[in-house]
Amino acid sequence: MATDNTPSVRIGILGCDDRPQENARGCGLWAPGYASSLSAAGATPVLLGRSLDGRSCEEALGDLHGLVFTGNDPTVGRYLSEGEQVCAWCREHALPLLAVDQGLQLLNLANGGTLFLDLPRELPEALQHRHPPERGLRHAINVLAGTQLARFYGEGEIVVNSEHRRAINRVARGFNVSARALDGVVEGIEHPGDRWFALGVQWHPASESASGLDIQLFRGLVDACQQWAEPSASPQAA
């Protein structure tokens, strides 16, 4: 019997765990969680814990083909410092990166962007993102045409499970906005071009309230990891 010797794509999961939400109504095709979503997308998940815990980026990430970075509270100094190290290492090695929620915020800060720390106070005219209008912690966003995100979700309006008090203010250097809420608040950013797959989203694509469309995000990450792992590939710093 023929054996497939293709190396399995190993994708790390670093940061805080996704939390169960009330009124969950996920797609039900696989169990919630990043590990289950990565497995469903064809990758081998590697659980790295909530933080590096003193490990160097080389020790923690050196044998991976990609990373899901969910982050930790970016207002806590040690998490900000670690997040900057992780994002810089991924950028230097062109390691494919999917940053989610607090991971998105840390990715933005690490590359020179800024945050709104309290949307209701700093941007009172914005939609109340901690109390979205649709039951189940979901609201509409616009995915911008011509972005990688549009390849996964299609361009235009979709509904996501986005709940957050902090949000991107000034977008990081070298990144483009890929999605906005209907009030203009940034919900997704990405690094342009094909040198580095780096995409950040504010919503929770692996939680109990995720939709069936969200698996496309993980499949896109897996595809990027497979390309990065090709022997002929020679990643360059982005």
VOLUM-739245 format. One record per residue (C-alpha): residue in one letter; x, y, z. Coordinates in nm, 3 decimals, padded with zeros to 5 digits, always signed. Example, Ala and Ser with C-alpha at 12.3 -4.5 7.8 and 13.67 -1.06 7.14 Angstrom:
% VOLUM-739245
 code    east   north      up
    A +01.230 -00.450 +00.780
    S +01.367 -00.106 +00.714
END
This chain:
% VOLUM-739245
 code    east   north      up
    M +00.000 +00.000 +00.000
    A +00.135 +00.342 -00.094
    T +00.223 +00.565 +00.197
    D +00.191 +00.940 +00.197
    N +00.524 +01.070 +00.327
    T +00.428 +01.435 +00.305
    P +00.528 +01.601 +00.633
    S +00.229 +01.703 +00.843
    V +00.180 +02.077 +00.879
    R +00.239 +02.164 +01.244
    I +00.070 +02.482 +01.364
    G +00.121 +02.616 +01.714
    I -00.150 +02.771 +01.930
    L -00.016 +03.037 +02.167
    G -00.214 +03.258 +02.404
    C -00.534 +03.267 +02.602
    D -00.799 +03.003 +02.542
    D -01.122 +03.087 +02.365
    R -01.402 +03.103 +02.616
    P -01.747 +02.942 +02.582
    Q -02.021 +03.194 +02.515
    E -02.388 +03.203 +02.602
    N -02.642 +03.146 +02.326
    A -02.378 +02.949 +02.135
    R -02.488 +02.831 +01.795
    G -02.179 +02.711 +01.614
    C -02.179 +02.518 +01.291
    G -02.160 +02.186 +01.480
    L -01.938 +02.017 +01.218
    W -01.647 +01.979 +01.462
    A -01.583 +02.057 +01.827
    P -01.513 +02.422 +01.914
    G -01.158 +02.529 +01.982
    Y -00.846 +02.611 +01.785
    A -00.705 +02.259 +01.795
    S -01.026 +02.110 +01.653
    S -01.048 +02.378 +01.384
    L -00.687 +02.325 +01.277
    S -00.738 +01.948 +01.268
    A -01.050 +01.994 +01.056
    A -00.847 +02.214 +00.819
    G -00.581 +01.944 +00.777
    A -00.308 +02.051 +01.020
    T -00.153 +01.905 +01.334
    P -00.218 +02.146 +01.623
    V +00.060 +02.203 +01.877
    L -00.051 +02.347 +02.211
    L +00.207 +02.598 +02.336
    G +00.020 +02.729 +02.641
    R -00.089 +03.078 +02.739
    S +00.261 +03.225 +02.717
    L +00.621 +03.139 +02.632
    D +00.696 +03.088 +03.004
    G +01.059 +03.187 +02.967
    R +01.120 +02.997 +02.642
    S +01.283 +03.175 +02.355
    C +01.086 +03.215 +02.033
    E +01.332 +02.980 +01.865
    E +01.267 +02.713 +02.128
    A +00.888 +02.749 +02.115
    L +00.832 +02.817 +01.745
    G +01.139 +02.685 +01.567
    D +00.991 +02.350 +01.456
    L +00.650 +02.484 +01.351
    H +00.509 +02.566 +01.008
    G +00.272 +02.835 +01.135
    L +00.114 +02.994 +01.440
    V -00.229 +03.084 +01.573
    F -00.164 +03.366 +01.821
    T -00.460 +03.444 +02.046
    G -00.255 +03.667 +02.273
    N -00.316 +03.787 +02.626
    D -00.414 +04.126 +02.768
    P -00.205 +04.381 +02.571
    T -00.227 +04.635 +02.855
    V -00.016 +04.406 +03.077
    G +00.351 +04.487 +03.020
    R +00.490 +04.135 +03.015
    Y +00.228 +04.018 +02.763
    L +00.297 +04.319 +02.542
    S +00.671 +04.251 +02.553
    E +00.623 +03.882 +02.476
    G +00.371 +03.959 +02.201
    E +00.618 +04.197 +02.037
    Q +00.887 +03.927 +02.048
    V +00.657 +03.664 +01.897
    C +00.534 +03.890 +01.618
    A +00.886 +04.011 +01.538
    W +01.017 +03.653 +01.522
    C +00.734 +03.546 +01.292
    R +00.798 +03.845 +01.069
    E +01.174 +03.786 +01.056
    H +01.124 +03.420 +00.960
    A +00.812 +03.482 +00.747
    L +00.631 +03.223 +00.960
    P +00.261 +03.221 +00.865
    L +00.062 +03.388 +01.142
    L -00.308 +03.409 +01.225
    A -00.366 +03.655 +01.512
    V -00.704 +03.645 +01.685
    D -00.872 +03.898 +01.917
    Q -00.603 +04.002 +02.168
    G -00.347 +03.850 +01.933
    L -00.464 +04.093 +01.664
    Q -00.424 +04.382 +01.906
    L -00.071 +04.271 +02.000
    L +00.020 +04.224 +01.633
    N -00.092 +04.579 +01.566
    L +00.099 +04.722 +01.864
    A +00.412 +04.521 +01.780
    N +00.427 +04.683 +01.437
    G +00.376 +05.043 +01.545
    G -00.002 +05.069 +01.559
    T -00.217 +05.198 +01.844
    L -00.537 +05.089 +02.018
    F -00.858 +05.231 +02.154
    L -00.852 +05.093 +02.509
    D -01.215 +05.172 +02.587
    L -01.441 +05.203 +02.281
    P -01.751 +05.337 +02.463
    R -01.546 +05.622 +02.612
    E -01.301 +05.696 +02.330
    L -01.536 +05.638 +02.037
    P -01.886 +05.687 +02.181
    E -02.052 +05.705 +01.839
    A -01.937 +05.350 +01.760
    L -02.151 +05.041 +01.787
    Q -02.132 +04.900 +02.139
    H -01.908 +04.605 +02.057
    R -01.958 +04.444 +02.397
    H -02.334 +04.447 +02.344
    P -02.388 +04.379 +01.973
    P -02.733 +04.423 +01.822
    E -02.785 +04.059 +01.722
    R -02.847 +03.803 +01.993
    G -02.557 +03.564 +02.046
    L -02.275 +03.823 +02.043
    R -02.269 +03.867 +01.668
    H -02.270 +04.172 +01.442
    A -02.212 +04.255 +01.077
    I -01.879 +04.356 +00.925
    N -01.768 +04.446 +00.573
    V -01.487 +04.241 +00.421
    L -01.292 +04.464 +00.182
    A -01.248 +04.366 -00.182
    G -00.906 +04.256 -00.302
    T -00.791 +04.128 +00.039
    Q -00.682 +03.782 +00.145
    L -00.974 +03.783 +00.385
    A -01.208 +03.827 +00.089
    R -01.062 +03.508 -00.061
    F -01.178 +03.319 +00.248
    Y -01.513 +03.484 +00.323
    G -01.603 +03.667 +00.003
    E -01.618 +04.043 -00.012
    G -01.900 +04.246 +00.139
    E -02.110 +04.200 +00.447
    I -02.085 +03.897 +00.674
    V -02.183 +03.839 +01.037
    V -01.920 +03.744 +01.295
    N -01.904 +03.676 +01.670
    S -01.708 +03.986 +01.765
    E -01.715 +04.108 +02.126
    H -01.447 +04.349 +02.247
    R -01.389 +04.671 +02.437
    R -01.047 +04.746 +02.285
    A -00.994 +04.793 +01.912
    I -00.738 +04.913 +01.660
    N -00.698 +05.290 +01.638
    R -00.397 +05.355 +01.413
    V -00.320 +05.059 +01.187
    A +00.029 +04.911 +01.210
    R +00.298 +05.008 +00.961
    G +00.304 +04.775 +00.661
    F -00.048 +04.640 +00.723
    N -00.376 +04.703 +00.547
    V -00.730 +04.697 +00.683
    S -00.919 +04.393 +00.554
    A -01.248 +04.427 +00.743
    R -01.446 +04.692 +00.930
    A -01.761 +04.687 +01.138
    L -02.050 +04.892 +01.001
    D -01.948 +05.176 +01.235
    G -01.599 +05.184 +01.082
    V -01.417 +05.007 +01.368
    V -01.135 +04.788 +01.232
    E -01.212 +04.416 +01.261
    G -00.933 +04.270 +01.045
    I -00.585 +04.358 +00.921
    E -00.335 +04.176 +00.699
    H +00.015 +04.205 +00.562
    P -00.001 +04.262 +00.186
    G +00.188 +04.063 -00.074
    D +00.308 +03.705 -00.065
    R +00.631 +03.732 +00.136
    W +00.457 +03.685 +00.471
    F +00.111 +03.547 +00.547
    A +00.007 +03.753 +00.849
    L -00.362 +03.810 +00.911
    G -00.542 +03.934 +01.222
    V -00.913 +03.919 +01.304
    Q -01.105 +04.062 +01.599
    W -01.367 +03.787 +01.613
    H -01.346 +03.427 +01.742
    P -01.338 +03.185 +01.445
    A -01.302 +02.871 +01.659
    S -01.550 +02.938 +01.940
    E -01.888 +02.778 +02.005
    S -02.056 +03.067 +01.823
    A -01.838 +03.046 +01.510
    S -02.000 +02.993 +01.170
    G -01.927 +02.732 +00.906
    L -01.750 +02.999 +00.699
    D -01.481 +03.043 +00.963
    I -01.308 +02.716 +00.871
    Q -01.192 +02.893 +00.554
    L -00.965 +03.108 +00.769
    F -00.786 +02.800 +00.903
    R -00.770 +02.637 +00.561
    G -00.608 +02.953 +00.427
    L -00.352 +02.938 +00.708
    V -00.280 +02.571 +00.635
    D -00.230 +02.648 +00.265
    A +00.013 +02.927 +00.354
    C +00.202 +02.693 +00.589
    Q +00.231 +02.427 +00.319
    Q +00.377 +02.681 +00.078
    W +00.616 +02.811 +00.345
    A +00.733 +02.457 +00.423
    E +00.817 +02.376 +00.057
    P +01.187 +02.287 +00.031
    S +01.226 +02.536 -00.253
    A +01.077 +02.817 -00.046
    S +01.321 +03.071 +00.090
    P +01.132 +03.294 +00.335
    Q +01.256 +03.648 +00.357
    A +01.194 +03.899 +00.629
    A +00.880 +04.095 +00.550
END
